[in-house]
Amino acid sequence: MPHRTVCLFFLLLGGSAFAGCGGDDSSSTTTTATTTALPELARRPAAAGEIVARGEASPQTHGPYTFGGRYLVRFVQYAPEDPNLDFSSQTSFTAALMRKEGDTSGAVELFETAAAGGRREVTIRGRYLVDVSFGDFPYVIRFTPRTR
């Protein structure tokens, strides 16, 4: 009887050690791959005064946000499963600023391009929603205040 108990103890101990080793390796590899697939614009936290909107796909509406002046607006979309994807043959990424959800009157077009990223400067004052109407991939839009 004591022999069986000792064997069972070592059998369970050995099995749990192997189970623990395998799980740690695969999760750390996945975490590293996901982190390295994020572009710089998505990894960096928002600086003072910046507005950052991010999503997994469209359509999606963010905000409202209060704007007050001139901004450098940049976007990046990315494919975590294929960091080298050529976006020129994909659905155009389309984003605009709107006063009310679904109301395109007075909308300020930000981007409409089949590209991995883009940038432009806009002067905008007031409360707006950031509306992403088209885009098939995770994205980040960053509004950085310009000082002049």
Contact map, one row per residue, 1 for C-alpha under 8 A:
1111100000000000000000000000000000000000000000000000000000000000000000000000000000000000000000000000000000000000000000000000000000000000000000000000
1111110000000000000000000000000000000000000000000000000000000000000000000000000000000000000000000000000000000000000000000000000000000000000000000000
1111111000000000000000000000000000000000000000000000000000000000000000000000000000000000000000000000000000000000000000000000000000000000000000000000
1111111100000000000000000000000000000000000000000000000000000000000000000000000000000000000000000000000000000000000000000000000000000000000000000000
1111111110000000000000000000000000000000000000000000000000000000000000000000000000000000000000000000000000000000000000000000000000000000000000000000
0111111111000000000000000000000000000000000000000000000000000000000000000000000000000000000000000000000000000000000000000000000000000000000000000000
0011111111100000000000000000000000000000000000000000000000000000000000000000000000000000000000000000000000000000000000000000000000000000000000000000
0001111111110000000000000000000000000000000000000000000000000000000000000000000000000000000000000000000000000000000000000000000000000000000000000000
0000111111111000000000000000000000000000000000000000000000000000000000000000000000000000000000000000000000000000000000000000000000000000000000000000
0000011111111100000000000000000000000000000000000000000000000000000000000000000000000000000000000000000000000000000000000000000000000000000000000000
0000001111111110000000000000000000000000000000000000000000000000000000000000000000000000000000000000000000000000000000000000000000000000000000000000
0000000111111111000000000000000000000000000000000000000000000000000000000000000000000000000000000000000000000000000000000000000000000000000000000000
0000000011111111100000000000000000000000000000000000000000000000000000000000000000000000000000000000000000000000000000000000000000000000000000000000
0000000001111111110000000000000000000000000000000000000000000000000000000000000000000000000000000000000000000000000000000000000000000000000000000000
0000000000111111111000000000000000000000000000000000000000000000000000000000000000000000000000000000000000000000000000000000000000000000000000000000
0000000000011111111100000000000000000000000000000000000000000000000000000000000000000000000000000000000000000000000000000000000000000000000000000000
0000000000001111111110000000000000000000000000000000000000000000000000000000000000000000000000000000000000000000000000000000000000000000000000000000
0000000000000111111111000000000000000000000000000000000000000000000000000000000000000000000000000000000000000000000000000000000000000000000000000000
0000000000000011111111100000000000000000000000000000000000000000000000000000000000000000000000000000000000000000000000000000000000000000000000000000
0000000000000001111111110000000000000000000000000000000000000000000000000000000000000000000000000000000000000000000000000000000000000000000000000000
0000000000000000111111111000000000000000000000000000000000000000000000000000000000000000000000000000000000000000000000000000000000000000000000000000
0000000000000000011111111100000000000000000000000000000000000000000000000000000000000000000000000000000000000000000000000000000000000000000000000000
0000000000000000001111111110000000000000000000000000000000000000000000000000000000000000000000000000000000000000000000000000000000000000000000000000
0000000000000000000111111111000000000000000000000000000000000000000000000000000000000000000000000000000000000000000000000000000000000000000000000000
0000000000000000000011111111100000000000000000000000000000000000000000000000000000000000000000000000000000000000000000000000000000000000000000000000
0000000000000000000001111111110000000000000000000000000000000000000000000000000000000000000000000000000000000000000000000000000000000000000000000000
0000000000000000000000111111111000000000000000000000000000000000000000000000000000000000000000000000000000000000000000000000000000000000000000000000
0000000000000000000000011111111100000000000000000000000000000000000000000000000000000000000000000000000000000000000000000000000000000000000000000000
0000000000000000000000001111111110000000000000000000000000000000000000000000000000000000000000000000000000000000000000000000000000000000000000000000
0000000000000000000000000111111111000000000000000000000000000000000000000000000000000000000000000000000000000000000000000000000000000000000000000000
0000000000000000000000000011111111100000000000000000000000000000000000000000000000000000000000000000000000000000000000000000000000000000000000000000
0000000000000000000000000001111111110000000000000000000000000000000000000000000000000000000000000000000000000000000000000000000000000000000000000000
0000000000000000000000000000111111111000000000000000000000000000000000000000000000000000000000000000000000000000000000000000000000000000000000000000
0000000000000000000000000000011111111100000000000000000000000000000000000000000100000000000000000000000000000000000000000000000000000000000000000000
0000000000000000000000000000001111111100000000000000000000000000000000000000000000000000000000000000000000000000000000000000000000000000000000000000
0000000000000000000000000000000111111110000000000000000000000000000000000000000000000000000000000000000000000000000000000000000000000000000000000000
0000000000000000000000000000000011111110000000000000000000000000000000000000011110100000000000000000000000000000000000000000000000000000000000000000
0000000000000000000000000000000001111111011000000000000000000000000000000000010100000000000000000000000000000000000000000000000000000000000000000000
0000000000000000000000000000000000011111111000000000000000000000000000000001010000000000000000000000000000000000000000000000000000000000000000000000
0000000000000000000000000000000000000111111100000000000000000000000000000000000000000000000000000000000000000000000000000000000000000000000000000000
0000000000000000000000000000000000000011111100000000000000000000000000000011000000000000000000000000000000000000000000000000000000000000000101000000
0000000000000000000000000000000000000111111110000000000000000000000000000001000000000000000000000000000000000000000000000000000000000000001100000000
0000000000000000000000000000000000000111111110000000000000000000000000000000000000000000000000000000000000000000000000000000000000000000000000000000
0000000000000000000000000000000000000001111111000000000000000000000000000000000000000000000000000000000000000000000000000000000000000000000000000000
0000000000000000000000000000000000000000011111100000000000000000000000000000000000000000000000000000000000000000000000000000000000000000000000000000
0000000000000000000000000000000000000000000111111111000000000000000000000000000000000000000000000000000000000000000000000000000000000000000000000000
0000000000000000000000000000000000000000000011111100000000000000000000000000000000000000000000000000000000000000000000000000000000000000000000000000
0000000000000000000000000000000000000000000001111100000000000000000000000000000000000000000000000000000000000000000000000000000000000000000000000000
0000000000000000000000000000000000000000000001111110000000000000000000000000000000000000000000000000000000000000000000000000000000000000000000011000
0000000000000000000000000000000000000000000001111111000000000000000000000000000000000000000000000000000000000000000000000000000000000000000001111000
0000000000000000000000000000000000000000000001001111100000000000100000000000000000000000000000000000000000000000000000000000000000000000000001110000
0000000000000000000000000000000000000000000001000111110000000000000000000000000000000000000000000000000000000000000000000000000000000000000111100000
0000000000000000000000000000000000000000000000000011111000000100000000000000000000000000000000000000000000000000000000000000000001000000000111000000
0000000000000000000000000000000000000000000000000001111100000000000000000000000000000000000000000000000000000000000000000000000000000000011110000000
0000000000000000000000000000000000000000000000000000111111010000000000000000000000000000000000000000000000000000000000000000000000000000011100000000
0000000000000000000000000000000000000000000000000000011111000000000000000000000000000000000000000000000000000000000000000000000000000000111000000000
0000000000000000000000000000000000000000000000000000001111110000000000000000000000000000000000000000000000000000000000000000000000000011111000000000
0000000000000000000000000000000000000000000000000000001111110000000000000000000000000000000000000000000000000000000000000000000000011111100000000000
0000000000000000000000000000000000000000000000000000000011111000000000000000000000000000000000000000000000000000000000000000000000111110000000000000
0000000000000000000000000000000000000000000000000000001011111100000000000000000000000000000000000000000000000000000000000000000000111000000000000000
0000000000000000000000000000000000000000000000000000000000111110000000000000000000000000000000000000100000000000000000000000000011110000000000000000
0000000000000000000000000000000000000000000000000000100000011111000000000000000000000000000000000000000000000000000000000000000011100000000000000000
0000000000000000000000000000000000000000000000000000000000001111100000000000000000000000000000000000000000000000000000000000000111000000000000000000
0000000000000000000000000000000000000000000000000000000000000111110000000000000000000000000000000000000000000000000000000000001111000000000000000000
0000000000000000000000000000000000000000000000000010000000000011111000000000000000000000000000000000000000000000000000000000001110000000000000000000
0000000000000000000000000000000000000000000000000000000000000001111100000000000000000000000000000000000000000000000000000000111100000000000000000000
0000000000000000000000000000000000000000000000000000000000000000111110000000000000000000000000000000000000000000000000000001111100000000000000000000
0000000000000000000000000000000000000000000000000000000000000000011111000000000000000000000000000000000000000000000000000011110000000000000000000000
0000000000000000000000000000000000000000000000000000000000000000001111100000000000000000000000000000000000000000000000000011100000000000000000001100
0000000000000000000000000000000000000000000000000000000000000000000111110000000000000000000000000000000000000000000000001111000000000000000000001110
0000000000000000000000000000000000000000000000000000000000000000000011111000000000000000000000000000000000000000000000001111000000000000000000111100
0000000000000000000000000000000000000000000000000000000000000000000001111100000000000000000000000000000000000000000000111100000000000000000000111100
0000000000000000000000000000000000000000000000000000000000000000000000111110000000000000000000000000000000000100000000111100000000000000000011110000
0000000000000000000000000000000000000000000000000000000000000000000000011111000000000000000000000000000000000000000011110000000000000000000011100000
0000000000000000000000000000000000000000100000000000000000000000000000001111100000000000000000000000000000000000000011100000000000000000001111000000
0000000000000000000000000000000000000010110000000000000000000000000000000111110000000000000000000000000000000000000111000000000000000000001110000000
0000000000000000000000000000000000000000000000000000000000000000000000000011111000000000000000000000000000000000000110000000000000000000111100000000
0000000000000000000000000000000000001110000000000000000000000000000000000001111100101000000000000000000000000000000100000000000000000000111000000000
0000000000000000000000000000000000001000000000000000000000000000000000000000111111111000000000000000000000000000000000000000000000000000110000000000
0000000000000000000000000000000001001100000000000000000000000000000000000000011111100000000000000000000000000000000000000000000000000000000000000000
0000000000000000000000000000000000001000000000000000000000000000000000000000001111100000000000000000000000000000000000000000000000000000000000000000
0000000000000000000000000000000000000000000000000000000000000000000000000000001111111000000000000000000000000000000000000000000000000000000000000000
0000000000000000000000000000000000001000000000000000000000000000000000000000011111111000000000000000000000000000000000000000000000000000000000000000
0000000000000000000000000000000000000000000000000000000000000000000000000000001001111100000000000000000000000000000000000000000000000000000000000000
0000000000000000000000000000000000000000000000000000000000000000000000000000011001111110000000000000000000000000000000000000000000000000000000000000
0000000000000000000000000000000000000000000000000000000000000000000000000000000000011111110000000000000000000000001100000000000000000000000000000000
0000000000000000000000000000000000000000000000000000000000000000000000000000000000001111111000000000000000000000011100000000000000000000000000000000
0000000000000000000000000000000000000000000000000000000000000000000000000000000000000111110000000000000000000000011100000000000000000000000000000000
0000000000000000000000000000000000000000000000000000000000000000000000000000000000000111111000000000000000000000010000000000000000000000000000000000
0000000000000000000000000000000000000000000000000000000000000000000000000000000000000111111100000000000000000000010000000000000000000000000000000000
0000000000000000000000000000000000000000000000000000000000000000000000000000000000000010111110000000000000000000010000000000000000000111000000000000
0000000000000000000000000000000000000000000000000000000000000000000000000000000000000000011111000000000000000001111000000000000000000110000000000000
0000000000000000000000000000000000000000000000000000000000000000000000000000000000000000001111100000000000000011111000000000000000011111000000000000
0000000000000000000000000000000000000000000000000000000000000000000000000000000000000000000111110000000000000111100000000000000000011110000000000000
0000000000000000000000000000000000000000000000000000000000000000000000000000000000000000000011111000000000001111000000000000000001111100000000000000
0000000000000000000000000000000000000000000000000000000000000000000000000000000000000000000001111100000000111110000000000000000001110000000000000000
0000000000000000000000000000000000000000000000000000000000000000000000000000000000000000000000111110000000111100000000000000000111100000000000000000
0000000000000000000000000000000000000000000000000000000000000000000000000000000000000000000000011111111111110000000000000000000111100000000000000000
0000000000000000000000000000000000000000000000000000000000000000000000000000000000000000000000001111101001100000000000000000001110000000000000000000
0000000000000000000000000000000000000000000000000000000000000000000000000000000000000000000000000111111000000000000000000000000110000000000000000000
0000000000000000000000000000000000000000000000000000000000001000000000000000000000000000000000000111111000000000000000000000000010100000000000000000
0000000000000000000000000000000000000000000000000000000000000000000000000000000000000000000000000101111100000000000000000000000000000000000000000000
0000000000000000000000000000000000000000000000000000000000000000000000000000000000000000000000000111111110100000000000000000000000000000000000000000
0000000000000000000000000000000000000000000000000000000000000000000000000000000000000000000000000100011111100000000000000000000000000000000000000000
0000000000000000000000000000000000000000000000000000000000000000000000000000000000000000000000000100001111100000000000000000000000000000000000000000
0000000000000000000000000000000000000000000000000000000000000000000000000000000000000000000000000110000111110000000000000000000000000000000000000000
0000000000000000000000000000000000000000000000000000000000000000000000000000000000000000000000011110001111111000000000000000000000000000000000000000
0000000000000000000000000000000000000000000000000000000000000000000000000000000000000000000000011100000001111100000000000000000000000000000000000000
0000000000000000000000000000000000000000000000000000000000000000000000000000000000000000000000111000000000111111000000000000000000000000000000000000
0000000000000000000000000000000000000000000000000000000000000000000000001000000000000000000001111000000000011111000000010000000000000000000000000000
0000000000000000000000000000000000000000000000000000000000000000000000000000000000000000000011110000000000001111100001000000000000000000000000000000
0000000000000000000000000000000000000000000000000000000000000000000000000000000000000000000111100000000000001111110000000000000000000000000000000000
0000000000000000000000000000000000000000000000000000000000000000000000000000000000000000000111000000000000000011111000000000000000000000000000000000
0000000000000000000000000000000000000000000000000000000000000000000000000000000000000011111110000000000000000001111100000000000000000000000000000000
0000000000000000000000000000000000000000000000000000000000000000000000000000000000000111000110000000000000000000111111000000000000000000000000000000
0000000000000000000000000000000000000000000000000000000000000000000000000001110000000111000000000000000000000000011111000000000000000000000000000000
0000000000000000000000000000000000000000000000000000000000000000000000000111100000000000000000000000000000000000001111100000000000000000000000000000
0000000000000000000000000000000000000000000000000000000000000000000000000111000000000000000000000000000000000010001111110000000000000000000000000000
0000000000000000000000000000000000000000000000000000000000000000000000011110000000000000000000000000000000000000000011111000000000000000000000000000
0000000000000000000000000000000000000000000000000000000000000000000000011100000000000000000000000000000000000100000001111100000000000000000000000000
0000000000000000000000000000000000000000000000000000000000000000000001111000000000000000000000000000000000000000000000111110000000000000000000000000
0000000000000000000000000000000000000000000000000000000000000000000001111000000000000000000000000000000000000000000000011111000000000000000000000000
0000000000000000000000000000000000000000000000000000000000000000000111100000000000000000000000000000000000000000000000001111100000000000000000000000
0000000000000000000000000000000000000000000000000000000000000000001111100000000000000000000000000000000000000000000000000111110000000000000000000000
0000000000000000000000000000000000000000000000000000000000000000011110000000000000000000000000000000000000000000000000000011111000000000000000000000
0000000000000000000000000000000000000000000000000000000000000000011100000000000000000000000000000000000000000000000000000001111100000000000000000000
0000000000000000000000000000000000000000000000000000000000000001111000000000000000000000000000000010000000000000000000000000111110000000000000000000
0000000000000000000000000000000000000000000000000000000000000011111000000000000000000000000000001111000000000000000000000000011111000000000000000000
0000000000000000000000000000000000000000000000000000000000001111100000000000000000000000000000001111100000000000000000000000001111100000000000000000
0000000000000000000000000000000000000000000000000000100000001111000000000000000000000000000000111100000000000000000000000000000111110000000000000000
0000000000000000000000000000000000000000000000000000000000111100000000000000000000000000000000111100100000000000000000000000000011111000000000000000
0000000000000000000000000000000000000000000000000000000001111000000000000000000000000000000011110000000000000000000000000000000001111110000000000000
0000000000000000000000000000000000000000000000000000000001110000000000000000000000000000000011100000000000000000000000000000000000111110000000000000
0000000000000000000000000000000000000000000000000000000001100000000000000000000000000000001111100000000000000000000000000000000000011111000000000000
0000000000000000000000000000000000000000000000000000000011100000000000000000000000000000001111000000000000000000000000000000000000011111100000000000
0000000000000000000000000000000000000000000000000000000011000000000000000000000000000000001010000000000000000000000000000000000000000111110000000000
0000000000000000000000000000000000000000000000000000000111000000000000000000111000000000000000000000000000000000000000000000000000000011111000000000
0000000000000000000000000000000000000000000000000000011110000000000000000000111000000000000000000000000000000000000000000000000000000001111100000000
0000000000000000000000000000000000000000010000000000011110000000000000000011110000000000000000000000000000000000000000000000000000000000111110000000
0000000000000000000000000000000000000000110000000001111000000000000000000011100000000000000000000000000000000000000000000000000000000000011111000000
0000000000000000000000000000000000000000000000000001110000000000000000001111000000000000000000000000000000000000000000000000000000000000001111100000
0000000000000000000000000000000000000000100000000111100000000000000000001110000000000000000000000000000000000000000000000000000000000000000111110000
0000000000000000000000000000000000000000000000000111000000000000000000111100000000000000000000000000000000000000000000000000000000000000000011111000
0000000000000000000000000000000000000000000000001110000000000000000000111000000000000000000000000000000000000000000000000000000000000000000001111100
0000000000000000000000000000000000000000000000001100000000000000000011110000000000000000000000000000000000000000000000000000000000000000000000111110
0000000000000000000000000000000000000000000000000000000000000000000011110000000000000000000000000000000000000000000000000000000000000000000000011111
0000000000000000000000000000000000000000000000000000000000000000000001000000000000000000000000000000000000000000000000000000000000000000000000001111
0000000000000000000000000000000000000000000000000000000000000000000000000000000000000000000000000000000000000000000000000000000000000000000000000111
